[in-house]
Amino acid sequence: MFEPVVASLITSAARMVTGARSLWLGCAPQPVQRIYFANHSSHGDFVLLWASLPPALRKLTRPVAGADYWQTSPLRRYIINRVFNGVLVDRERKDPSHNPLQPMLDALENGDSLIIFPEGTRNPEDGLLPFKSGIYHLMKSHPEVEVIPVWIANLNRVMPKGRVLPLPLLCTTSFGAPLCIEEDESKAQFLERSRAALLALAPEHV
């Protein structure tokens, strides 16, 4: 079983390169079922967020990732499937009858926690793109699961596109207070409120 060793090496390297700090501002690092949702600026986002969790929480938490990216090579498949136990989703919708949320719903039904990126794609700029509706439907299906906003700061500047060596900048992962869907709240209202809660964790509210 080499996977725990590989996971330890990856998380140690992520923390060393980024100097990552975990700021638990609105919740405690408790081993309860959660959906962590974060801004998305690089392929390293879920690695840093996962590395920022205490070991007990890492064992419960699975990153959600696009199958179109992570299935393209044996190394990527090994890392996402064997090391991170990721939940792969079909972003290209090759089968229109397939519910792209089903792998995430199955994971939640199994008691797993998830790391998701509601923007749906990487956004290298400051701020946030409009949220996709998946986070709303996951909450409606599993209202018992805590939903935690997490702002990842500086990772897109540590390793900007095209750079070979990382820049010596410190990264933070700021964990906010749990969200729930309020009575009579529409999908659009919840998506905007959850987006605002995530932006509120950003340095100087970018």
C-alpha positions, 0 to 999 in steps of 0.5 A, a space after each residue: 500500500 504505497 498510496 498513504 505514502 504518496 499522499 503524505 509526500 504530496 500534502 507535505 510538498 504542497 504545504 512546504 511550497 505554499 507555506 499554507 495556513 489554515 484559518 478556521 474562522 467560522 467552524 471547527 475542524 471536526 470529523 463531521 460530514 461536510 461539503 467544502 466549496 471553494 474558489 477555483 484558480 488552478 489544478 492545485 486547489 483541491 490538493 492544497 485544500 485537502 492538505 489543509 485539513 487535519 488527517 482525520 478529516 482528510 480520510 473522510 473527504 473526497 475531491 470532486 474533479 473533472 474526468 476529462 482532465 484526470 483520466 488522460 494519463 495513467 499517472 493522473 488516474 492513479 493520483 485521483 483514484 488511488 491517492 485522493 479517492 476522488 469523485 470523477 464527474 463527466 463535464 462533457 455530458 456525453 450521455 444526456 440521460 446521465 445525471 452529472 451529480 450522481 457520483 457526488 450524490 452517491 458519495 454523500 449517501 456513503 457518508 463521504 465529505 466532498 470538496 467542490 468548486 461551484 464556478 465549474 471551471 478555473 478562474 485565474 482572475 480575482 473574484 468569482 464567476 457565477 456559481 453553477 447550480 450543483 451545490 444547491 441540488 446537493 444541499 437540497 438532497 442532503 440538508 443534513 450535511 454541513 456546507 462550508 465556504 473556503 477561500 484559497 488565497 494566493 495559489 494562482 500567484 504561487 504558480 502562475 500559468 507558464 512558470 516552472 518554479 513557484 514564487 515564494 508567496 504564502 497561501 491561506 485556506 480560510 474556512 467560513 461558517 456553515 450555510 443552509 438553505 433558508 425557508 422559501 429561498 430560491 435557487 438563484 437566491 441561495 447561489 448568490 448568497 453562497 457566492 457572497 459568503 465565499 467572497 466575504 472570506 477573501 482578503 480585502 473582499 476582492 
